[in-house]
């Protein structure tokens, strides 16, 4: 009987730790998502401020292409390297 009670307490502790880790990971991912959007739109604004007017769309297109390439590489690494 005592062994069962001890294993229940251990599994409850492990469950609690797992919930805290998953919750923390979700919060950090949301923070990362918000920061990514902020960075993206700040870069778009910086391009307008730093580049000559006639080059805005070209530089934005290049920046967007780089963002797409980086996202594809990261997704490829997560999906195919498991």
Secondary structure, DSSP 8 states (H G I E B T S, - for coil): -HHHHHHHHHHHHHHHHHHHHHHHHHHHHHHHHHHHHHHHHHHHHHHHHHS-GGGHHHHHHHHHHHHHHHHHHHHHHHHH--
